[in-house]
């Protein structure tokens, strides 16, 4: 029986770092590659992976890319440069805006937003993002997205997204992750290096990634770690405080949008503990007692995790083989 406490997600960061640093070179050699490439976003996950692969392979065998576009927060690139300097590499800048313009990423997305909020006009300074309902623990709400438009005067207009508009916004926005990964693989093939994934357990298992976008990697370095455990590794590795204290953001939409409001609906410290409890079959009563919640609140979180995992199974599937010996 699993013992559940506030310390259940504590790891030995030194031991885990040593394990990963030993495994990364072996796996890269197994792939017959000579080094590692990754996108460095200025966020905690890519910073932690960068620190690990530099320790494992040395800075001369690691290529880090910054991949800004029209909607990127300039702070992200500044922080990316800071962590690259910390770990001794010079990042390569690849602005993907023109590629996204060519795909019609912004145009297709904005067409869908404008059908829901006719006043929206990106050319006049309007910003937008999509979000899920807050208060996951206190209300029985489904994962139905709304678009939030922010006018040049700062007024917020929120509208629930019809299915067609939601799908178009997501499909258009996903050009960003797929374009970034195309550029990462260009540099990987240029150097005969392996692509390092930066998605953590939260993102991979709940489906907060784009298939063949940020999910298209050669090695999932931190895919087994909860977000709060990534922070433990980051501190041990010496990831700058400016990154460790920054609120995680998707950095996908023109309006500021953190990962909690966009997808997860809970603070990471709360979500990770509840998710760990569910995965390890801790009872509702024991979970509620440790977390200071009601059993009903715990059940709401468990239900949300289950819906997200089941609803995103397609993203984690390998291509289906249609041969006769399947």
Secondary structure as GFF3:
##gff-version 3
##sequence-region A 1 326
A	DSSP	alpha_helix	13	30	.	.	.	ID=ss1
A	DSSP	beta_strand	36	39	.	.	.	ID=ss2
A	DSSP	alpha_helix	44	57	.	.	.	ID=ss3
A	DSSP	three_ten_helix	59	61	.	.	.	ID=ss4
A	DSSP	beta_strand	62	66	.	.	.	ID=ss5
A	DSSP	alpha_helix	74	86	.	.	.	ID=ss6
A	DSSP	beta_strand	92	93	.	.	.	ID=ss7
A	DSSP	alpha_helix	97	103	.	.	.	ID=ss8
A	DSSP	alpha_helix	105	116	.	.	.	ID=ss9
A	DSSP	three_ten_helix	122	124	.	.	.	ID=ss10
A	DSSP	beta_strand	127	131	.	.	.	ID=ss11
A	DSSP	beta_strand	146	150	.	.	.	ID=ss12
A	DSSP	beta_strand	156	160	.	.	.	ID=ss13
A	DSSP	alpha_helix	163	191	.	.	.	ID=ss14
A	DSSP	beta_strand	194	197	.	.	.	ID=ss15
A	DSSP	alpha_helix	201	206	.	.	.	ID=ss16
A	DSSP	beta_strand	219	220	.	.	.	ID=ss17
A	DSSP	alpha_helix	227	237	.	.	.	ID=ss18
A	DSSP	alpha_helix	241	244	.	.	.	ID=ss19
A	DSSP	alpha_helix	259	259	.	.	.	ID=ss20
A	DSSP	pi_helix	260	264	.	.	.	ID=ss21
A	DSSP	alpha_helix	268	279	.	.	.	ID=ss22
A	DSSP	alpha_helix	284	291	.	.	.	ID=ss23
A	DSSP	alpha_helix	295	311	.	.	.	ID=ss24
A	DSSP	alpha_helix	313	316	.	.	.	ID=ss25
###
